[in-house]
Amino acid sequence: MGANASTPGKVLMIVENLPVPRDRRVWQEALALRAAGWEVSVICPATDVFPRGHAEIEGIHVWRHPLPTSGGGLAGYALEYAVALAWEFALAWRVLFARGFDVIHACNPPETVFLVGAFFKLLLGKRFVFDHHDLSPELYVAKFGRRGPGHRLLLLLERLTFATADVSIATNESFRQIAILRGGMDPERVFVVRSAPDQSRLNAPAAAAVPDPAIRRGARHLLAYVGVMNSQDGVEYVLEAMRILVAEQGRGDVHAVLMGDGPLLEGLKRMAEKLGVAHAVTFTGWADDDVLVPTLAAADVCVSPDPANDFNHTCTMNKVLEYMALGKPVVMFDLAEGRSSAGDAALYAQGNDSRDLAAKIALLLDDPDMRHRLGELGRARMERELGWNHQVPRLLAAYRALTRRAGEETTEGLADDRP
């Protein structure tokens, strides 16, 4: 690997949470590195849509492996992670001999991916970049409602991951502080690269989209959600808010479109039936851009119902940034990093209060001027400071730090790239 960004080398990215290119953050990072001259390979799981095997996409080589579903319990997660780790080791060797790599760029969850990086670092002197996507110890508590041995194990794996990393990439300032204070990393080796949509991906299709009246199902107003449907995502709060608006207050002028997939999807559909709002809610399943962009473009209000807890307070919600990029007003619970992202572009409901969430949604539905004002504030914020084009220099700064010799000043030339 060269000594600076003008002579980049080869990077192997490993992600277990989603396949590539569906994982938009990882895919955008891969494209940015390739554009900067790096040769990029990716190991990720396969799905029905993204099949097992090798593919070359836009000059990036992708190896996908089979993966059992977790089933939601601790034993299921353990099996999933063990199978993924075995495939990651096997495919890393395949990539090494087929294309080579100088850097392993590992994305969590799970924290077990660091074992691949540590092995090749110790054996062959490869560099290791930790791309910190989730706070797994806090996520454990959010999922299972307790601490205990599992939580302690995740804290240990997190510390070992940071100890292995030559550079850590944090998705926001909260994650950066975790890396420094809990992970013991040198602050000069931790770089904030926020998750942010590529606005060119969203804005051009949105501008060309002709609003389809069918999306609203005959309603005057459209409420939209996009994201995962798991226990920590709070989609049930949207259904409770719809019950208050539709069944309790008799509002027949609003329809909700909930885009996304996850372990709770079928249960949420049953919940909508039980609450008497199934006729006012459409579940699309996983939505690619051909569904997602026109639906968000047609929405009057977008919602981010992630409940207030230690995990969500530290997370940057990708959906909020996508809403803002499209100039949509947001309603969400008052979370620390959520407020840091949205600022004045959102209305904030009291934590985990469905009735206040419904009230904030209704306030925006009935005030088109406020909707427009909040939407424009969000769009301007994305264009001015939060969009992906502002994150790429930070990503490349992290990679420049990899190429510096031990003991060399890491901040040299990085003043414009620091978070």
Secondary structure, DSSP 8 states (H G I E B T S, - for coil): --SSTTS--EEEEE--SS-TTTSHHHHHHHHHHHHTT-EEEEEEE--SSS-SEEEEETTEEEEEE-----TTSHHHHHHHHHHHHHHHHHHHHHHHHHT--SEEEEE-SSGGGHHHHHHHHHHH--EEEEEE---HHHHHHHHHS--SHHHHHHHHHHHHHHHH-SEEEESSHHHHHIIIIIT---GGGEEE------HHHHHHHHHH----GGGGTT-SEEEEEES--STTT-HHHHHHHHIIIIIIT---SEEEEEE---TTHHHHHHHHHHHT-GGGEEEEES--HHHHHHHHHH-SEEEE----SHHHHT---HHHHHHHHTT--EEEE--HHHHHHHGGGEEEE-TT-HHHHHHHHHHHHT-HHHHHHHHHHHHHHIIIIISHHHHHHHHHHHHHHHTS-TTS-TTTT-TTT--
